[in-house]
Amino acid sequence: MLSAGTARQSPISRRVAAVAVSLVLAGGAAACGPKDGTEKAGAGEKPGATTGGAPQKGGTLTVLNAEPHNDFDPARLYTSGGGNVPSLVFRTLTTRNREDGAAGAKVVPDLATDLGRPNADATEWTYTLKDGLKYEDGTPITTADIKYGIERSFAAELSGGAPYLRDWLVGGETYEGPYKDGGKGLGSIAVPDAKTIVFTLRKPEGEFPFVATQTQFAPVPKAKDTGATYEEHPVSSGPYKVVKNENDGENLVLERNEHWDEKTDEERKAYPDRIDVRSGLDAAVINQRLSTSSGADAAAVTTDTNLGPAELAQISGNTDGALAARVGTGHFGYVNYLAFNPKVAPFDNPKVRQAIAHAVNRTSVVNAAGGSALAEAATTFLPEREAFGFTPYDHFPAGKTGDPARAKEVLKEAGFPDGLTITLTHSTAQNRQTSPEVATAIQQALAAAGITVKLEGLENNAFNERRWDVKNTPGFFLSRWGADWPSGGPFLAPIFDGRQIVTNGSNYNHAQLDDPAVNAEIDEIAKLTDLAAAGKRWGALDKKIGELALDVPLFHPVYKRLVGKDVKNVVISDWTGVLDISQVSVK
């Protein structure tokens, strides 16, 4: 989830973003995010892509999930690209391109006619709505509804959504929402007419079209707003409407919105007549039901449950290959890494950090993370995807299995010819990312270079509090980061912008880097509305920061998810890395 934003977030915003990171990782629905489709496999095959003829409308799609869709209110949801299930009900000004792989990492218009029209310095963005947009009751969607929908996301009782607008909009940092503003509204959102909306920002933001994909930009008719209970029956602007919401999203049933016009929506296919979302299920049960595919489960998918190493082994052992043909592979913008706090000795010595980088055995780390099917070795902080601005580099080569000889040489240069003893802090959660298996792999690799590693395992909540506490950050720890949208900005700014160092809340700049040149480059890139040009600059900045050895990238995760045997038209983009529910057919 998502991660934090591309500039100067408040401590509250950062804490919200930290929660979102875990959501994206688990569910791929938020960005952020955990926020859909398959990997660009060698033969280009996708589950259900070619079997049974062309996809057709009709039938019921069942969604089997571990986590319920709590707070099904556009103000409270933290999503990127409009989310997955939320995107079926809530349309936004822009959305993600619903295509496989890299093409799906692009932002495209949704309710708006284009990606927005910025002024000269990208501090003002203007959008125009398409013709013929209607709610589920047939009434027209207006820009006043979008303005109101955004304003209500500032209300304390509707907190939980993405934090960017509070930081980016003029006056956003003090605005308390429409329930307390006496009808004044937020002046930095103007609606000169029913089809035009203008946003005024505190600073240049060339990536504003990405933020406009988040559900806070979904229209909400003021007359239908019921505050905290709106989630029970939010008014649909998408192809489906909510007909049942039990136990706060545990069972969510959607049926067709007859006033949705596909002529206004180039992205959502909306093939099924009905979507039945069942949550609160054990991951093993979900995968077993999808594997067996009996009854309604034959037309089922999951939007938040990955296959594990043991399950993948069973699937690969399936002699007829039928199960393997139903596995979709995806990539989401995420990095798992070793973090250094240079304020703590001996990590204040760059040579010590370099020696550790040379000693890391990424093959053993990948194996600890579940194997090469679930993790890809990384030497860059940014994911290996063009949308993020990926620029290859490996400043302190370790090869596939580590270079202990070179590590010892560099350690000697650092003043430790006889080695040293350090502590690695990690989580005790069995997540195969910041967990004991990965920590042990690091410990064993560094031992070959004469570095004794003591392991400090903390319960997950305590671990997160410790690693984000600027006053108590460990010197050496496992960490991870995910982006709210496919760009280098949500990756690099929260981690390396010195102005985002927080002393009284969650601090993600683990190295407490405050380099004026880095800060200035972040500002300059933020001004760019040419996203391809911005990507190249983000990649170059990643390479420059990498020379400082402030972290050791370890791996980028890979998602493997099973679909029911009757599911067709599987699409997995590099934006979310998981199956896009808006494209699925069950007939």
N, C-alpha and C positions, 0 to 999 in steps of 0.2 A: 501498500500500500503503500502502500504507497509510502512514499517518502515525503520529505519536506520539500519546500519550494525552491525557487531559484533566486530568492533574495530576502534579506533581512526579516526573518520571521520572528514573531514574538514568542516568549517562552511557552505560552498557552498553545499556540499553533504548533510548536515543535512537539509538545506532548501528545497532541492529537495525531500528528503525523507518525509518531513512534508506534502508536497502536495500529495505525493503518498498514505499516510495513508488515506486521505479522498477518494481517488480514489478507493482504495480497499474496503473500507466500503460501498461505493455506488455501486460499480460494481462487486466486487469479481474477477476482471480480473487482477489485478496487483500482488498482491502477492500475488503491490504488491500485492492491492492488489487486497477494497472492494474484483482474482486474482480474478469440478462441478459435481453435482449428488444429491442423496437423503440421508437422515439420515438412520441410522440403526434402522428402526422402529421395534416395537415388533414382528410383523408378517413378517418382511423382505420385505414388498411390496414396490414397487417403481412405480411412474406414468408411464404408458405405457410399463411396463416391461413384462407383460404377455399377453396383449390384442392383438388380430389380428395376432397371430403367430410370427415367428422369424423375426427379422429386415431384410429388403432387400434393395439393392441399387436402387437409382432412386428418382425422385421427386425433389421438391424445398422446402427448409427449409427457413422460414421467421424468422428474428430476429427483435423483437420490443424493442427498447432501448430508454432511456431518453437522455443519453449522446452520442454524436457522437464519432467515432474513429478518433479523430484528430491526425495529425502527424503520419500517418501509415507508419512509417519508423522504421526498427528494432533498429536504433541508438537512436531514440527519445522516443520509447515506454518504459514505466516502468512496466514490467510484472514479475511475478514469475511463474515458471513452464512452461514458454513459452507463458503464457497468455491464453486467450480463443479464440476469433476470430483470433488474430495474430498467434496463434499456428497452424492454418490451412494453413498458407502461409509460415511462418518462422520456419524451424526446427533448433534446437540448439544442442550443443554437448550432453547435457543431457536434460531430461524433467521429468515431474511428471508421476507417475504410474497412468494409467487411470482406476482406480477401485474405488468402493464405499468405503466410510468410512476410517478407519485407513490404510487399504492397499494402498489407494490413496495418502497417505502422504509420500510415499517413492519416492526417486529420482532414475531414471533408465536411461540407455543409450538411446540416440536418433540418432544423426549422428555418434556418437562415438561407438566403440565396447564395451566399459566398462565405469565405472564411473570415470576413470582417475587413473593414477598410480603415487602416491606421492613418493618423496624421503623420507629419514629417519625422517626429521623434518617437513614435509608437507610445505616446502617453494618452492617446485618445483612440478609441475603437468604435466604429459605427457598423451596425447590422440592420438589414432589412429582412422582414419575414416573407416567406413564400405565400402565394395565394392559396386559398382553399383549406387552410389549416383549421381543424375542429377538435373539440373535446368529445368525450364519449357521449355527452348529452346533446351533441349537435351544435352547441354554441361556438362562436369563433374564438380562436386563440389570438390574443393581442399582446403587444409589447408591454403594456401595463401589467399583464399577468406575469410576464417574465421578470419585470422589475420587482413586483411584489414577492414572487417566489424567492428571488435572491435576498430581498430584505428580511424575510422571515427567517432565513438561515442564520441571521445575526442574533436572533432571540436566544437567551440563555437556556430556555426550556426546550429548544430544538437544536441543541449543540451536537456535534459529532461529525459534521461534514468536513470537506476539505477547507483548509484555513486561508487559502491564497487571497481571497477577496478582502478579508479583514486587513491584510497587509498591503494590498495593492491599490484598492480604491481610495480616492481622496475622502477623508473622513471616516473610513472604515474601521480604524483602530479604536474609535470611541462610540460608534453607532451601536445601539442596543436593540434594534429591530422595530417592526411596525406596531407591536403591542405597547410600546412605551414612547414612541416618537411623536405622539399627538397628531398624527396624520401628515407630518412633514415629509416623511420619506427620506431616502438617502440622496442628497443632491448630486452626487457624482454619477448617478444613473438617470439619464434624461430620456423621456419618451415624447418627442415632438409630435408624433402621431401614432396611430394604432399599429403601424407596421415598421416603425423606426425606433431603434434604441441606441443610445450613445453612452459609453463608459469613459470616465476620466480617471486616469491613474496617477499615483504619486511619483512614478518614475517610469522610464521606458520598459516595456515588456513585449518583446517581439514574439513571444510564445503564447500570447493571450488566446489564440485560437485553440490551443490545447486545453487551457483552463475552462474554456467555454463548452467542453465536452462533459464536464462534471454535473451531477444531477441538481446542484444548486441553480443551474440555468434552466431547469424545467419550469414551464409556466404553471402557476397556481392561481385559480380564480379566487379573488378575495372573498367573494360572497359564499364560497364553499369551504373556506378555511375553518377547521374546527380545532386548531392548535395542536396539542399533544395527541389528540385522538384522530387526527387527519390520516395517520398511517393505516387505520382500519379500512378506509375506503378513499384513497387518494384519487383525484379526478384524472383519468387517463388522457394523455395526448399521443400515445403510441398505438400499436396494432392490437394490444390486449388490454382488458380492464380487469380489476380485481373483483372477484365474486365471492371469495372467502379468504379470510386471514385469521387462522386459529393459533392460539398460544404464541402470540407475538412472532409470527412468521414461521412457525414450525410446520404448518400446513398452509400453503399459499396456492390458491387455485385461480387461474386466469382463463378468461374466455374472450372471444373476438370482440373488438371494439368496432361496431358496424359503421361508425363515422370516420374511422381512419381511412384515408385515401392513399392507396399505394402510389398514385401518380405524384404525390408530394414527398414520397419517401423512397429514395433509390437504394437504401442500405438494407432495410429489414425485409426478409422474404416472408416471414409469418406463415409458414406452411400449415402447422397443426391448428386444429379448431380449438383445442383445449390444452392447457399446460398445468400439470399437477405437481407441485413442488413439495416433496416430503423430506423433512430435515430431522436432526437429532439422532442420526443413525451412526453406528460404529463403522469405521473405515473398512474393516475386513468384511463386514456384512454387505456394504455397498458394492465392493468389488466382486464378492461372491454372487450377488444377485445379478450384476451386469454380466458376469461370466456365464452363469446358467441361462439367463435370458428367457425365463419362462413367464407366460402370461403377459401382464402389462410391462414387465421388466424387459421384454424384447424391444420395446420402444422407449427405452430409458437411457439417460445420460447422467453424469455428475458434473457439477461445476466447481467442486472444491476438494475432490479426493483423488490423490495420486496413487499409482501402483508402486509398491515397494520392491526391493530386490528379490525377496522370496517369491512374490507373485509373478514378477517378470520371468524368473527361472521356470516356474510352472508353465507359463504361457509359451516360452521358447521350447519347452519339452513337449508341447502339444503336437503330435505327429502330423495332423492334417493341415496345420497352419491357420485354421479357422479363427482361433482366438487372436493370434498375432495380427491378423488382417483387421481386427476391430480395435487395435490400439492406436491412438493418435499421439503424436509427439509434438511438443511445442516449446518455445523459448520465451521467457519473460525477462525484462530488464532487471537483472539482479546480480550481485556480486558477493561472494563470501571471501573474507580476507583476514589476515593477521594485522592487528592494529598496534601501533607504538604510541606511547605517551613520552615524548622527549623531555618532559619535565622530571622524569624519574630516571635515575641512574640504573644501569649503564646505557639506557636507550637514548640518553642525551648525546651519545657518541655516534655519529653517522656510520662509522665503520662497523660498529657492532650491529646496527640495523642491516647494513649491507651483507655482513657475514651470515646473518640468519636467513636473508633472502637467498643467498647462494646455497645454503644447506637444505632448504625445504625440498622434500620429495613429493612432488605433486601427484605422482602415480599412487602412492600410498594414501594420500589425502583423498583423491578421487574414489579409491576403493572404500575408504571409510565413509564417504558420502553416499555410498550405494552402488558404486561402479560407474563405468563410462557411459552406461545407458541413462544415468540420472544426473551426471555431472560432467562438465567440460573444463579441463585445466585452463587456468587463466594467468596471464602475466601482465594484463592491463586492468585498470580499475573499471573502465567502461566495457560493457558487453561487446562481443564481436558481432555487432550489427550496425549497418550503415546509418540507420536512423539516429543512433546515439553518437555518431561521429567517430566510430572506432578507428583508431590509428595504432597499428601494431608497434610494440616495443617490448624489450626485455633487458632492462638496464643491468641487472645482476643475475646473469644466467645460472640456472640450476639444472638445466636439462630436464629429462622426464623423471629422473630418480634422485636428484640432488647432486651437488658438487662439493662434498665435504673437504676435499683437498684445497679447493679455492677458498672455501669458507675459513679454513684454518689459517691460510695466508692472510686474509683480510682481518681476521681476529688478532693475529700477531701485530699487524699494522695498527690496530686499535689499542694495543698495549696489553693484550691478554694472550701471551704465547702459550700459557698452560691451560687455556680454556677458561670458562666461567660458569657460574650457577645463576639461573634466573627462574622466575615464576611465570607460568602461563595461566591466566584466569579464563575459565570457560563455564558454560551452563551444564547443569546435570540433566536437562531435558533431552529426551531421546529424539532429537530432530535431525540428526546427521548433518548438521551445519556448524553449530557452536557447541556441540556435544562432546562427551568423553571420547568417542571413537576418533573424531577428528583431532582432538587435543593429543591423544596418545600417538597418532601418526606423526604429528609435529615433534613430539617428545623423542620418539625413536630416531627420526631423521637428524635432529640436532645433536643427538648423542654421538653420532658418527663423526661429527665435526668438533667434538670436544666440548660441547655445550650441554651441561646438565640442566634439565628442565623439571622443575617441581610443578605439579598440577594443582591448581586451586579451583575446585568445582563448587559452584554456587547454584542454589535453587533459581529457577529461571527469572522470577520477578526480582529477586535480589541481584542477580547477574545484570539484568537490564538497568536497574537503578544504579549499580556501581559503574557500569561502563559509560553511562550518560552523565555521571556526576563529575563536573569539572574539578571539584575540590578533592575528589577521591578516586579518580580514574586510574585503573591499574597501569603499570608500565608496559604490559604485554598481554594482549587478550584476543580472543576470537571475536569477530564481528561480522556484520552483513548489512547490506543496504539495497533497497529497491526503489525504482523511480515511478512517479505517478503518471508519467507519460514518456513515450520513447524519444528522449533527447538527453544530451549530456548535461543540461542545466540542472535537472532534479537530482543528478548524481553528484556533480562536483561542487555546486554552490553550498549545500548544507554541510558538506564534510570539510571543505577547504577555504571557505570565505571567512576571513578573520572577523568580520562584522557580525557573523552568526554565532560567535562564541557566547554561550550563556552561562552566567555564574550563579544564577538562582533558579535553575530549572534544567530541563533535559538538553544537554550539550552534545551535538553530534560531531563537532570538529574535534575529534579525539586527540589530534596532534597540537591543537590550539594554534594552528598556523594562522598568522596574521601578516601576510606578505602584501605590501601595497601594490606590487606588480600583478599578483594573482587577483586581488580584489578589483583592480582597475580593468583587467581583462574580462572578468565576469560581467562587469558593468557594460563594457563595450559590446560583448556578445549579446547581452540582453536587449540591446537596441536594434538588433538585426531582425528584420521581418522575412528575410530570405533564409528559410530554415535549412536549406542545403549548405549555404555559406556558413551559417551558425554552427552546423554540425562539424565542419572542418575545423573551425576555431576551437570547439569543445575538445576534439580529438587532440589537437596540438597542445592544448592546455593540460590535458590528462598526461601526455608524454612529458611535458615540462615538470609537472608536479611529481611524476614518478621518479625523477632523478634525485629527489630529496629522500627517498627510501623511508617515507612516513608510514607505509603499509606494505604488506606483501599479498597481492592478489592470489587467491588459491583456486577458486573454481566458480563457474556460472552454472546454476541448476538447469536441469532439463525436466520437463513435465511429461509423464506417460500416463495417459488415461484411457480407460476402456469405455466402449459404448455398446448398447444393446444391439442384437443381431439385425433388427429391422430399421435401425437408424441410418439415414442417408444424408448426403450433402454436408459432410463434416468440413468445417472451415476453421483453421487455427492461424491466427496472425501473430506477428512478432510484438504486437502491442500488449496482448494479454497472455499469450502462450497456452491458452486453453480453448476448448471447443466453444464456438460462437453459437449460442442458443438461438439467435435470431435467424440463422440460416438452415437449421435442422428440419428435415422432413422425416415422417414416419410412415409414409405411404408411397 
